[in-house]
Amino acid sequence: MAIPRTGSDGLSTHGGPGWRPRSAAHAAELGRIWTECGCTSEVDPLRAVVLVRPPDSMASAADARANLMVGPVDLGLIREQARGVASAYEEHGVRVHWVEPDAPVSPNVVFARDLFFMTPGGAVVARMASAQRAGEEPVVARALAALGVPIERTVTGTATFEGADALWLDRTTVVVGVGFRTNAAGARAVAGALRGYGVDVVEVRLGPGVQHLLGSVVFLDHGLAAVHAAAAGPGLRTLLRDRGYRVVEVPPDGELLTARGMNLVALAPGRVLMPTAAPVLRERIEAAGVSTHVVDVGEYVKAAGALGCLTGVLHRSAAR
């Protein structure tokens, strides 16, 4: 005789007395069942970030080019700078979650921004474009799962997507840069993850040699952005203009190209944390009405990134 599958047999597991339906939506369970996380802005108050402890592999990466770096990195110094970045965030009320790579992995794993992108309700895990960085994705996936962060989607197939190619333009629009790091299939994967939140994805084409969208534009406040004058193409500029953004033009000088001064993170609207080695750019940003704070990331710059690249944003929210 078949076992009844309805509540008519009185068993709670079949929907009978004692069964309690789940009534809360996923968003209401963030901070209760899941870790509080999510993002709909590049400048809302920063609440929580992921930083990756620089792995031992950084000390043995003698061939900088083969490891996608600019030059050799001092492992002790970059770990000291990592602690300095964490302290800077904590001083501004940002919770820092450390990721300890649990297996031999590329030194590039320190650039957590590339490894995932936050939707309003969970993370999109990247699929890295270079052979050198293949294998970093499980590191961040395990770390996010251990933190209790929902995995919204993992990019698969032949799609490639890196988190620094996706930026929130406003609460219903994400810009995805398509170039040699993120392909069109990767942009579609991000769009699929965001569709259920009523968020549109706008693709912009990145020019030759542009590493990520994050290197072309960073957001400083609602309605205010800094752009790399030589890298921001007409599509991106038109998009910013049409959305009413004021723009701080950053010339391709040593502070931008060598010190990576524009590779910064907004702590809150009109307040940013940026690399120390860009005093002229800092003055330009402050002249636009933005308050600035600085931290030394010189060893990360040798590894071909800076503050924005090394910071995986977990949570931004205007409400406590």
C-alpha positions in Angstrom: 0.0 0.0 0.0 1.3 3.5 -0.9 2.2 5.8 2.0 0.0 8.9 1.9 1.9 12.1 1.0 -0.6 14.6 2.3 -1.5 15.8 5.8 -4.5 13.5 5.8 -2.5 10.8 7.7 -1.9 13.3 10.5 1.9 13.4 10.1 3.6 16.8 10.4 6.2 15.8 7.8 3.3 15.3 5.3 1.8 18.7 6.1 -0.3 17.7 9.0 -0.5 19.2 12.5 2.9 20.5 13.6 3.9 21.6 10.1 4.9 25.2 10.1 5.3 26.9 6.6 8.2 29.1 6.0 6.7 32.6 5.6 9.8 34.9 5.5 11.4 35.9 2.2 15.1 35.4 1.7 15.9 39.1 2.3 14.3 38.9 5.8 16.5 35.9 6.6 19.8 37.7 6.0 21.3 38.4 9.4 19.2 35.6 11.0 19.6 32.4 9.0 22.3 33.7 6.7 25.1 36.1 7.4 24.0 39.7 6.9 25.3 40.6 3.5 24.3 42.1 0.1 24.9 45.2 -1.9 23.0 47.6 -4.2 25.5 50.5 -4.3 29.2 51.2 -4.7 29.1 54.0 -2.0 26.5 53.0 0.6 28.1 52.7 4.1 30.5 49.8 4.0 29.7 47.2 6.7 31.7 44.0 5.9 34.6 43.0 3.7 36.7 39.9 2.8 40.5 40.1 2.8 42.7 37.2 1.8 45.8 36.5 3.8 48.8 36.7 1.4 49.8 33.1 0.7 53.2 31.6 0.9 53.2 31.4 -2.9 53.9 35.1 -3.1 57.4 34.5 -1.7 58.2 32.0 -4.5 56.7 33.9 -7.4 60.1 34.8 -8.9 58.8 35.2 -12.4 56.6 38.3 -12.0 55.2 38.2 -15.6 54.3 34.5 -15.4 52.4 35.3 -12.1 50.6 38.4 -13.6 52.5 40.7 -11.3 54.6 43.8 -11.9 57.6 42.7 -9.8 58.6 40.5 -6.8 56.7 41.0 -3.6 58.1 40.9 -0.1 55.9 38.4 1.7 56.5 39.8 5.2 55.8 43.4 4.1 52.6 42.6 2.2 51.3 40.7 5.2 52.1 43.7 7.3 50.2 45.9 4.8 47.3 43.5 4.8 47.0 43.9 8.6 47.2 47.7 8.1 44.3 47.6 5.6 42.3 45.5 8.1 43.0 48.0 10.9 42.0 50.9 8.6 38.7 49.3 7.8 38.0 48.4 11.5 38.7 52.0 12.5 35.8 53.0 10.3 33.5 50.4 11.7 33.9 47.9 8.9 33.9 44.2 9.9 36.8 42.3 8.3 36.6 38.6 7.5 39.9 36.9 6.8 40.3 34.1 4.2 43.1 31.7 4.8 43.9 29.8 1.6 43.7 26.2 2.6 45.7 24.8 -0.3 48.6 25.9 -2.6 47.1 28.6 -4.7 48.1 31.5 -7.1 49.5 34.6 -5.3 46.8 36.6 -7.2 44.2 35.2 -4.8 44.9 38.2 -2.6 42.7 40.2 -5.0 39.4 39.2 -3.5 37.4 41.8 -5.5 38.0 39.7 -8.6 36.7 36.5 -7.1 33.0 37.4 -6.4 30.4 40.0 -6.8 27.6 40.7 -4.3 23.9 40.9 -5.4 21.3 42.1 -2.9 21.0 38.6 -1.5 24.2 36.6 -2.1 27.4 36.2 -4.1 28.1 35.5 -7.7 31.3 33.4 -7.7 33.6 34.4 -10.5 35.3 32.3 -13.2 38.7 33.7 -13.8 39.9 34.4 -17.3 43.6 33.5 -16.9 45.0 30.0 -16.6 47.2 31.3 -13.7 44.2 32.1 -11.6 42.1 29.1 -12.3 41.5 27.3 -9.0 41.1 30.5 -6.9 37.3 30.2 -7.2 36.9 27.2 -4.8 39.0 29.1 -2.2 36.5 31.9 -2.1 33.5 29.7 -2.5 34.5 27.7 0.6 35.2 30.9 2.5 31.8 32.4 1.6 30.0 29.2 2.6 31.9 29.0 5.9 30.8 32.6 6.6 27.2 31.8 5.9 27.0 33.9 2.8 24.5 32.6 0.2 26.0 31.6 -3.2 23.6 33.2 -5.7 25.4 31.7 -8.7 28.7 30.2 -9.8 29.8 31.2 -13.3 30.4 28.1 -15.4 30.7 26.8 -18.9 33.0 28.9 -21.2 31.9 32.1 -19.5 34.5 34.2 -17.8 33.7 36.8 -15.2 35.8 38.7 -12.7 34.1 40.7 -9.9 36.1 43.9 -10.6 34.3 44.1 -14.0 30.9 44.7 -12.3 29.9 48.0 -10.6 26.6 49.2 -9.2 25.6 52.3 -11.2 22.4 52.8 -9.1 20.1 50.5 -7.1 18.5 49.0 -10.2 21.5 49.0 -12.6 24.8 47.2 -12.7 27.5 48.0 -15.3 29.5 45.1 -16.5 32.7 45.7 -18.5 33.3 43.2 -21.3 36.9 42.8 -22.3 39.7 40.2 -22.0 38.8 39.3 -18.4 35.0 39.1 -18.6 33.3 37.9 -21.8 29.8 38.3 -23.0 28.7 35.0 -21.5 30.0 36.1 -18.2 28.0 39.3 -18.4 24.9 37.2 -19.2 25.6 35.1 -16.1 25.6 38.2 -13.9 22.5 39.4 -15.6 20.8 36.1 -14.8 21.7 36.3 -11.2 20.3 39.8 -10.8 17.2 39.5 -12.9 15.1 38.2 -9.9 16.0 41.3 -8.0 14.7 43.6 -10.7 18.2 44.8 -11.5 19.3 45.4 -15.1 22.8 44.9 -16.5 24.3 47.3 -18.9 27.4 46.1 -20.8 30.2 48.4 -21.8 33.1 47.4 -24.0 36.5 47.8 -22.4 39.4 48.9 -24.6 42.6 47.0 -25.3 44.8 46.8 -22.2 42.1 47.8 -19.8 42.4 45.3 -17.0 39.0 45.8 -15.4 36.0 48.2 -15.4 37.2 49.1 -11.9 40.3 50.6 -13.5 38.2 52.9 -15.7 35.8 54.3 -13.1 35.3 54.4 -9.3 32.3 55.9 -7.5 32.9 58.5 -4.8 29.4 59.5 -3.9 25.9 59.3 -5.2 26.1 61.1 -8.5 29.9 61.5 -8.4 32.6 59.3 -10.1 36.3 59.4 -10.9 37.2 58.2 -14.4 40.6 57.2 -15.9 40.7 59.8 -18.6 42.4 57.5 -21.1 40.5 54.3 -20.3 36.9 55.4 -20.0 35.4 54.8 -23.4 32.5 56.7 -25.0 29.9 54.1 -23.9 30.8 54.5 -20.2 31.0 58.3 -20.4 27.6 58.4 -22.1 26.1 56.2 -19.5 27.5 58.3 -16.6 26.3 61.5 -18.3 22.8 60.1 -19.0 22.5 59.1 -15.3 23.4 62.6 -14.1 26.9 61.9 -12.8 29.5 64.5 -12.2 32.9 63.3 -13.2 36.4 63.8 -11.8 38.9 63.3 -14.6 42.0 61.5 -13.6 44.9 61.9 -16.0 47.1 58.9 -16.9 50.1 60.0 -14.8 52.3 58.1 -12.4 49.9 58.4 -9.5 47.3 56.6 -11.5 49.3 54.1 -13.6 52.2 53.3 -11.2 50.8 54.0 -7.7 47.2 53.0 -8.7 45.8 55.9 -6.7 42.3 55.6 -8.2 42.1 52.0 -7.0 40.2 53.0 -3.9 37.1 52.0 -1.8 34.2 54.1 -0.7 33.6 53.9 3.0 30.3 55.8 2.8 28.9 58.5 0.4 31.5 61.1 0.0 34.2 59.3 2.1 36.9 57.0 0.7 39.9 55.0 1.7 42.7 55.2 -0.9 46.4 54.4 -1.4 48.9 56.7 0.3 51.1 57.2 -2.8 48.8 59.6 -4.7 48.8 63.0 -2.9 47.8 65.0 -6.0 44.9 62.7 -6.9 43.9 62.9 -3.2 43.7 66.7 -3.5 41.7 66.5 -6.7 39.2 64.2 -5.0 38.9 66.3 -1.9 38.3 69.4 -4.1 35.2 67.6 -5.4 33.9 67.5 -1.8 35.0 64.0 -0.8 36.8 63.3 2.5 39.8 60.9 2.1 41.7 58.5 4.3 44.8 56.7 3.2 46.6 53.4 3.8 49.8 51.9 2.4 49.4 49.1 -0.2 52.7 49.5 -2.0 53.5 45.7 -2.1 50.0 45.0 -3.5 50.8 47.5 -6.3 53.9 45.3 -7.2 51.4 42.4 -7.5 49.4 44.5 -10.0 46.5 45.7 -7.8 45.7 48.0 -4.9 43.1 48.7 -2.4 40.0 48.3 -4.5 41.3 45.0 -5.9 42.2 43.4 -2.6 38.9 44.2 -1.0 36.0 41.8 -1.4 32.8 43.8 -0.5 30.4 41.6 1.4 27.9 44.2 2.7 26.9 47.7 2.1 23.7 49.1 3.7 22.5 52.5 4.7 20.5 51.1 7.6 21.8 49.4 10.8 
